[in-house]
């Protein structure tokens, strides 16, 4: 495979001269769980006790939220994380958002989304879904959406740092490794290959 990285060690390049900004660019992989799992519990409480939704309704919208997350994950990775404007500033912005991960793919502190990005994005998506689903149905839907996001973050960390045994996880890991080390223009799905197959960005079998 071609060397599409700078270092495969658990190390990185400094992104900001300012120490505070630099600290915001690095995060432990369990921080998203600490932030968003209580939010999931809150919306579960609202769904059951405040809105008194049926179990079938809750489960159906959780599954829908999970499904929409898989699409969101693909779109964000393909069209936002890999979008690079021309010029010095375009390259700089791309490096900050995602390029650093491709240069240092095993950096354990830059494998999950930092709160300074994930919290505003979560709020934006919540209000967007609120407009379409309303106050009640957005609660179980957002449970599924956030659960999908947490699964994505934890899976992404595990892909780069754990040695899997099962065929299921090995296939997921191989798909993402090919994206890193063979062809960055394919394999945008991290937790699922569904949308890579739909949009024909999966890898051809050799």
Secondary structure as the mmCIF struct_conf table of DSSP 4:
data_model
#
loop_
_struct_conf.conf_type_id
_struct_conf.id
_struct_conf.beg_label_comp_id
_struct_conf.beg_label_asym_id
_struct_conf.beg_label_seq_id
_struct_conf.end_label_comp_id
_struct_conf.end_label_asym_id
_struct_conf.end_label_seq_id
BEND BEND1 UNK A 6 UNK A 6
BEND BEND2 UNK A 9 UNK A 10
BEND BEND3 UNK A 17 UNK A 18
HELX_RH_AL_P HELX_RH_AL_P1 UNK A 19 UNK A 24
TURN_TY1_P TURN_TY1_P1 UNK A 25 UNK A 25
TURN_TY1_P TURN_TY1_P2 UNK A 29 UNK A 30
HELX_RH_AL_P HELX_RH_AL_P2 UNK A 31 UNK A 45
HELX_RH_PI_P HELX_RH_PI_P1 UNK A 46 UNK A 50
BEND BEND4 UNK A 51 UNK A 51
HELX_RH_AL_P HELX_RH_AL_P3 UNK A 55 UNK A 75
HELX_RH_PI_P HELX_RH_PI_P2 UNK A 76 UNK A 81
TURN_TY1_P TURN_TY1_P3 UNK A 82 UNK A 82
BEND BEND5 UNK A 86 UNK A 87
HELX_RH_AL_P HELX_RH_AL_P4 UNK A 88 UNK A 94
HELX_RH_PI_P HELX_RH_PI_P3 UNK A 95 UNK A 99
HELX_RH_AL_P HELX_RH_AL_P5 UNK A 100 UNK A 103
BEND BEND6 UNK A 104 UNK A 104
TURN_TY1_P TURN_TY1_P4 UNK A 105 UNK A 106
TURN_TY1_P TURN_TY1_P5 UNK A 108 UNK A 109
BEND BEND7 UNK A 110 UNK A 112
HELX_RH_AL_P HELX_RH_AL_P6 UNK A 115 UNK A 161
BEND BEND8 UNK A 166 UNK A 166
HELX_RH_AL_P HELX_RH_AL_P7 UNK A 167 UNK A 181
TURN_TY1_P TURN_TY1_P6 UNK A 182 UNK A 182
TURN_TY1_P TURN_TY1_P7 UNK A 184 UNK A 185
BEND BEND9 UNK A 186 UNK A 186
BEND BEND10 UNK A 190 UNK A 191
BEND BEND11 UNK A 193 UNK A 193
HELX_RH_AL_P HELX_RH_AL_P8 UNK A 194 UNK A 198
TURN_TY1_P TURN_TY1_P8 UNK A 199 UNK A 200
BEND BEND12 UNK A 202 UNK A 202
HELX_LH_PP_P HELX_LH_PP_P1 UNK A 203 UNK A 205
#
